[in-house]
Amino acid sequence: MSLILYLHGFASSSQSDKALQTRAYFQQHHPEIELLVPDLPYTPTEALAEISQLLAGRVPTAVIGSSLGGFLATWLAEQHDCRACLINPAVAPYRLLRQHLGLYFHPVRQCHYEVSEHAMAVLQQLEPSVLAKPSNYLVLLQSGDEVLDYRQALRFYQHCQLDVQQGGDHSYQNYVQQLPAIVRFCLQADEFRTQQVMYRP
């Protein structure tokens, strides 16, 4: 059975719109695929420990990650040589998150997490200098992202398969329409075996 992991962004949860839409799409169209949508701690060390425990030694077929979840998905894809679909992924998130240090309450886990300078150091250590296999990545970007500068992801993932839409926002508008292509990529459909760079108005 194929195993796909969905990772939400910073200060988000399994109840976010994209997480719920992803779960609903898989339940309706791909019940044969095991989809894991965990509620991650807001600190990287704890988040990765929980992902490792959840996988229990299994290698995921693919990882879908949004924002900071895209950063973590990149790390996982590098570790496991699996595919990753990234939605408006964070690049060098330790720079942006230094402006948001403090205590955060997780609405689903019902507990607090302190985002500290130590967490920023951990994120920096997790950042790959280069991607071992750019063909493992499908990166979906919207230029209207008001939280992250999409051009940073465009540069870092420049050798990957890119789909860049003009406008939109950080939440990634019309995400549901991308789910069929995301699943095809995760399952390694032939149409995605060569690099694609797509720009859409």
C-alpha positions as CSV (number, residue, x, y, z in Angstrom):
1,M,0.0,0.0,0.0
2,S,1.3,3.5,-0.9
3,L,1.9,5.7,2.1
4,I,1.6,9.5,1.8
5,L,2.2,12.0,4.6
6,Y,0.7,15.4,4.7
7,L,2.5,18.0,6.8
8,H,0.8,21.3,7.8
9,G,2.5,24.6,8.2
10,F,3.6,26.6,11.3
11,A,0.9,27.3,13.9
12,S,-1.5,25.2,11.7
13,S,-3.1,21.8,12.3
14,S,-4.8,18.8,10.8
15,Q,-7.9,20.9,10.8
16,S,-6.6,23.5,8.3
17,D,-8.5,23.9,5.0
18,K,-5.8,22.2,2.9
19,A,-5.4,19.3,5.3
20,L,-9.2,18.7,5.4
21,Q,-9.4,19.0,1.6
22,T,-6.5,16.6,1.1
23,R,-8.1,14.0,3.4
24,A,-11.5,14.3,1.8
25,Y,-10.0,13.9,-1.7
26,F,-8.0,10.8,-0.8
27,Q,-11.0,9.3,0.9
28,Q,-13.2,9.8,-2.1
29,H,-10.8,9.1,-4.9
30,H,-7.9,7.0,-3.5
31,P,-9.1,5.0,-0.5
32,E,-6.4,2.4,-1.4
33,I,-3.7,4.9,-0.3
34,E,-2.8,5.3,3.3
35,L,-2.7,9.0,4.1
36,L,-1.3,10.3,7.4
37,V,-2.2,13.8,8.4
38,P,-0.6,14.3,11.9
39,D,-1.0,17.2,14.2
40,L,2.6,18.3,14.5
41,P,4.2,20.1,17.5
42,Y,5.3,23.6,16.6
43,T,9.0,23.0,17.4
44,P,11.1,21.1,14.8
45,T,12.8,18.6,17.1
46,E,9.5,17.4,18.5
47,A,7.8,17.5,15.1
48,L,10.5,15.3,13.5
49,A,10.5,12.9,16.4
50,E,6.7,12.5,16.1
51,I,7.0,11.9,12.3
52,S,9.6,9.3,12.9
53,Q,7.4,7.6,15.5
54,L,4.4,7.7,13.2
55,L,6.3,6.2,10.3
56,A,7.6,3.4,12.5
57,G,10.5,2.6,10.2
58,R,8.4,2.8,7.0
59,V,9.5,4.8,4.1
60,P,6.8,7.1,2.7
61,T,5.9,6.9,-0.9
62,A,5.7,10.7,-0.9
63,V,5.3,13.7,1.4
64,I,3.0,16.7,0.8
65,G,4.0,19.8,2.8
66,S,2.6,23.3,3.0
67,S,4.7,26.3,4.1
68,L,6.9,25.1,7.1
69,G,5.5,21.7,6.3
70,G,7.1,22.0,2.9
71,F,10.5,22.7,4.5
72,L,10.1,19.6,6.7
73,A,8.9,17.6,3.7
74,T,12.1,18.5,1.9
75,W,14.2,17.2,4.8
76,L,12.2,14.0,4.8
77,A,12.5,13.6,1.0
78,E,16.2,14.0,1.2
79,Q,16.5,11.4,4.0
80,H,14.3,8.8,2.4
81,D,14.8,9.5,-1.3
82,C,11.0,9.8,-1.8
83,R,8.9,12.3,-3.7
84,A,7.6,15.5,-2.2
85,C,5.0,17.9,-3.3
86,L,5.5,21.4,-1.7
87,I,2.8,24.1,-1.5
88,N,4.3,27.6,-1.1
89,P,7.2,26.1,0.9
90,A,9.2,28.0,3.4
91,V,12.9,28.5,2.5
92,A,15.3,29.2,5.3
93,P,12.3,29.5,7.7
94,Y,14.6,30.3,10.7
95,R,15.0,33.8,9.3
96,L,11.3,34.6,9.2
97,L,10.4,32.8,12.4
98,R,12.9,34.7,14.4
99,Q,10.3,37.5,14.2
100,H,7.7,35.2,15.8
101,L,9.5,33.7,18.8
102,G,7.3,33.0,21.8
103,L,4.6,30.7,23.2
104,Y,2.0,29.1,20.9
105,F,-1.1,27.1,21.8
106,H,-1.9,24.1,19.6
107,P,-5.7,24.0,19.1
108,V,-5.9,20.3,18.5
109,R,-3.2,18.9,20.8
110,Q,-4.4,21.4,23.5
111,C,-0.9,22.3,24.7
112,H,1.6,25.1,24.5
113,Y,4.9,25.1,22.5
114,E,7.7,27.6,23.0
115,V,9.3,28.7,19.7
116,S,12.9,29.7,20.7
117,E,16.2,30.6,19.2
118,H,17.2,27.0,19.8
119,A,14.4,25.9,17.4
120,M,15.8,28.3,14.8
121,A,19.2,26.7,15.1
122,V,17.7,23.3,14.6
123,L,15.8,24.5,11.5
124,Q,19.1,25.9,10.1
125,Q,20.8,22.5,10.6
126,L,18.0,20.8,8.8
127,E,18.3,22.9,5.7
128,P,20.0,21.0,2.8
129,S,22.7,22.9,0.9
130,V,21.7,21.2,-2.3
131,L,18.9,18.8,-3.3
132,A,20.2,15.3,-4.1
133,K,17.5,14.5,-6.6
134,P,15.6,17.6,-7.8
135,S,13.3,15.3,-9.9
136,N,11.8,14.1,-6.6
137,Y,10.1,17.5,-6.1
138,L,6.9,19.2,-7.4
139,V,6.7,22.7,-6.2
140,L,3.5,24.7,-6.4
141,L,3.9,28.5,-5.9
142,Q,1.6,31.5,-6.0
143,S,3.3,34.8,-6.5
144,G,0.7,36.6,-4.3
145,D,1.9,34.8,-1.2
146,E,1.8,37.5,1.4
147,V,3.8,35.6,4.0
148,L,6.7,34.1,2.0
149,D,8.6,35.6,-1.0
150,Y,7.9,33.0,-3.6
151,R,11.0,34.0,-5.5
152,Q,13.1,32.4,-2.7
153,A,11.5,29.0,-3.4
154,L,11.8,29.7,-7.1
155,R,15.5,30.0,-6.7
156,F,16.1,27.2,-4.2
157,Y,14.0,24.7,-6.2
158,Q,14.9,26.0,-9.6
159,H,16.0,22.5,-10.9
160,C,12.7,20.9,-9.7
161,Q,9.4,20.6,-11.3
162,L,7.7,24.0,-10.8
163,D,4.2,25.3,-11.2
164,V,4.1,29.0,-10.6
165,Q,0.7,30.8,-10.6
166,Q,0.4,34.6,-10.7
167,G,-1.6,36.0,-7.8
168,G,-3.1,33.8,-5.2
169,D,-2.0,33.9,-1.5
170,H,-0.1,32.0,1.1
171,S,-3.0,29.6,1.7
172,Y,-2.8,28.6,-2.0
173,Q,-6.0,29.5,-3.7
174,N,-7.9,26.7,-5.6
175,Y,-5.7,24.0,-3.9
176,V,-8.4,21.4,-4.5
177,Q,-8.0,21.7,-8.3
178,Q,-4.3,20.7,-7.9
179,L,-5.0,17.5,-5.9
180,P,-5.3,15.2,-9.0
181,A,-1.9,16.4,-10.3
182,I,-0.4,16.1,-6.8
183,V,-1.5,12.5,-6.5
184,R,-0.3,11.6,-10.0
185,F,3.1,13.1,-9.1
186,C,3.3,11.3,-5.7
187,L,2.5,8.0,-7.5
188,Q,5.2,8.7,-10.1
189,A,3.0,9.0,-13.2
190,D,5.0,9.0,-16.5
191,E,4.0,12.6,-17.4
192,F,6.1,13.9,-14.5
193,R,9.3,12.0,-15.2
194,T,11.0,15.0,-16.9
195,Q,11.4,18.5,-15.5
196,Q,8.6,20.9,-16.0
197,V,8.5,24.6,-15.4
198,M,5.0,26.0,-15.8
199,Y,4.0,29.6,-15.4
200,R,0.3,30.4,-15.3
201,P,-1.6,33.7,-15.2
